[in-house]
Amino acid sequence: MSLRARLWLIFLSPVALLGALFVFGLTLPVPTLGRGYVIRFALPPAGEPVDLPKIYGPPDKSRPLVVIDAGHGGHDPGASGQGFREKDLVLALATALRDEIVREGGVRVALTRTDDRFLVLDERFAIARALGADLFLSIHADSAGEKDSIAGASIYTLSLTASSEAAARFAARENAVDTVNGVPLTGQSDAVNSILVELSQERTQADSAEFARLVAREGKGSLVFHPQAIRSAGLAVLKAPDVPSVLYEAGFISNLDEATRLASPAGRETFARVLARAIRIYFARQSNTA
């Protein structure tokens, strides 16, 4: 058979086969590849930010929003000791607090992470700012190394010195294209922007300190606090200039009794109940002074 004839046979054979099947009323099975692999997911409403955590609670956007940050995660386990890892312990506490807030209703809540992923420090408070949070709570656990008798929770707010330095850095980094507490930075000089951010941060610090005091007050008799429970430090995760922010060190993971208590269902329940109550009181006070 000539080359031309073979080529014609190759091209015409499928046509002839389909024609014969049609004449005799037969069909070929159609591959299902693609049919069973359709992925359906809900798109966010128009104008909503994407790649941000889900907000739980009432859909009413006028309700206050707290963003809870479980520290560490992914390749960063945080403190470890007595068979516990900080990243796992604080995620469980954050999840329990979220569930308690949702159960009580009235307050919206989001988590910076819901699984074992790593976020850099700037991402954590940037999420709170992007979501328009009214309060940011970062949860951690401490370690005292060989001093396994040390115990007690601590509540950190941003120190005054760190606040001033952070204000200048924030204004420079934003390069006059952002707003803080509704005040636009666009078109202002770097010096003016720094002052505006610092003034905003002073107000934010006052609100942060109020929430810290509420946590200590509401937790008295239920949670174990370090003798110096309320502290201030230049912690990077607290440097959002327009979101009241507190870092809660839940206890010492190096202390077996404390770590075991924090990791237990009863310990998580107590923590969630106290912090949810403090959050609710804080927002109630804010609404009365607005």
N, C-alpha and C positions, 0 to 999 in steps of 0.2 A: 504494500500500500504506500502510495506516495506521501510525502510530508504534508502537502496541502490537504489531502484527504483525511489524514490523521488529525490535523488541526480542526477541520470542519466537524469531525466526529466528536472531538472534545467539547466544542462549543454547542453543538446541537443535541448532544445526549441528554443534558438536563432538561432542555425544552421538550424533547420528545417524551421524557419520563413524566413531566408534569402534565403534558397533554394527555397521555394515556391514563394517568390517575383521574383527570377530570372527566374523561369519557366514561370510565367505569365507576364514577362516584366515590372514589377513594380519596383520602387525605393523608398527608404526612404529619406526624406529631411535631408540634411547634415547640422548640426549646423554651423552658420557663425561665432561663437565665435572664435576670433583670426584672422579672415580674415580682418575684418574692423578695427583692432587695430594695424596695422603695422605703426610704426613711422619711417619716413625717414628724415635724416638730413645729411648735407654735412660735411664730415670730413676735418680737416685742411690739407693742403699739407704736404707731408713728410718733417720732420725736423722742422715744425712750432711748437711753444709752444702752449700748450693747457691750458684751464682754464684762459685765458687772455682776456681782452676786445677786441672787434672788432675794427679794424683800418679802418677808412673811408677815402675816397679820392683816389688819383691815386694809381694804383697797383705797380708802380715803387718804389722799396725800396730805391733808391738813393734820393728820395724826402725827405725833412726834416719832422720829426714827432713831434708834440706837444701833450702831454698828459694833459688833463684838469680834474681836480679833484674837484668835488662838495663836499664841506665839510659836515661832520656829516652824518645823515641818520639812518634809522632803529629806534632803541630804543633811539638814541641820536638826539633830535630835534635841538640842538644848541640853539642860542638865540631865544627869542620869545617876541612879544609885538605888540600892535596895531592890533591884529588879524592875525599876520603873524608868520610863523616858518622859521627859517634860512634854515633848510635842504630842504624845498620845494622851497624857493626863489632862492637859489644858484643852485639847480639842473636845474631850468628853465633857468637861465642865462647861465649855462654851455652848455645846449642843444642848446640854441640860438646861442652861439658862435661856437659850432661844425657845425651847419647847415650853418652859414655864411662862415666858412672856406671851407667847402665842396663846397658851391655854387661858391666861387671865384676860387677854383681849385689850383693845384700846391703844396699844403701842405697836408700831411697826419695828421689825428687827431684821437685820441681815448679818451674815457671818463673812469675814474676809476669806476664810477657807472652810470647806466642809469635808475635806479629805486630806491625805498626807502629801500636801504639795508645799513647795518653798516659795515664799514671797519676800522680796527685799523690804527693808524698813519703810522706804519712801512709798512703796506700793500700798502698804497697809493703811496709812492715813490718807493717801490719795484716793483710795476707794471710798473712804468715809466722806471726803470732800465731794467726790463725783456724784455720790448718791444723795448729797444734801443732808447729811446726818446732823442730828441735833445733839448727839452725844457719842463719844468713841470710847470703848472700853477694851483695853488689851489685857489678856489674861496670861500669866506666866507662873512658873514655880521656881523657887530659889534652891540653892544648894550651899551647904556649909562645909563640904568636903568631909574631913575626918571628924569634925565636930557634930556628930550625929544627934546630939541632945538639943541643939538649937531648933526652935519651932516657932510657928506663928506667921500669920499673913501680914503683908504690908501694902499700903496704898500710896502710889507715887503720883505726884503732879509735876509739871515742868518748873524748874527753879527759875528765879527772877533773872539771874545772870544768863542762863541758857536761853531764856525767853528773848532777851534783848539781842543776843547773838543770832538766834534763829530768825528773828524778824528781819535783820539785815540780809542774811543769806537768802531767805525766802523771797524778799523783794527783788534781789538781784537775779535769782534764778528764774522767777516768773517774767522778768524783762518787761514789766509794765503791760502785760496782756491779760491780766486776771483781775478778779475782784475779791475782796474780803469783807464779809458781813454786809454785802450789797454795795460797798463803796468801790467804784472803779479805780484801778491803778493806771489805766491807759492815759498817756499824755502827761503824766507827772514825772518829775525828776526822780532820780534814784534816792536822793535824800528824803524827799517828800513821801515816796513810796515806803521807805523804811519806817518813817514815823507813823504812817497810816497803819502799816502792818503791826507795829509795836503797840499802838493804841488798841487795835482790835484784839491783840493777844492779851493785853492786860484784862480786858473784859472777859475773854475766854478763860484766863487763869482763875479769875474770881469764881466763875461758874464751875470750873474743874475742882477747885478747892471745896466748894459747897457740896458737890457730889461726893467727894472723898470723905467729908465729915459725915454725910448721910450713911455711907457704907459702914463706917466705924460705929455709928450710933445704932443702926438697925442690926448690925451683926453682934452687938454686945450680948453675951450670954449664949449665943448660938455658934459663932465662929471663934476660932482661936487666933488672936492677934499677937504680933510681936510687941514687946513693950513700947517700942517707938513705931506705932502703927502707921501714922501719916508722915510721909517724907516728900522731899522734892529733889529732883536730879535732872541733869541735862540729857534725858532719854530721847533719842531721835524719833521714836515712834509717837511721841506726844507733841510734836512740833507743828501740827496743823494750826495756823493762826486763827481760824474762825470756827473750830469745832472743839467744844469742851472735851478734854481728853484725860483719862486716868489709866494708869497701869496698875493692875492688881496682881501682886505676888501672892498666890493662893496659899503658900506654905513652903516648907523645906522638904524637897524630894529626898534629901539625904537622911531625913528622920523617918525611920520605918513606920512608926505609929501614925505620923501625920500623912505620909504618902499613902499608906493603906487606907486611912480614913477618906482622903480626898478621892481615891480611886474607887471607893465603894459606892453602891447605889444610894445608901443613906447619906453619905458625905456629899455626893453630887446634888441630891435633893435639897439638903440644908443650904448649900451654897446658892443654888438656883433660887430658892425661896427668898433668901435674904437679899441677894442682889436685885432680883426682880422688884422687890418691895422698895428698895432704895431708888431704883430707876423710876418707878411710878411716882414716888413722892417728889423726886427731883423735877420731873416734868409737870407735876401739878403745881409746884411752886413757880416754875418758869411761866406757866400759863397765867398765873395770878399777877405776875409782875410785868407781863408783856404789854 
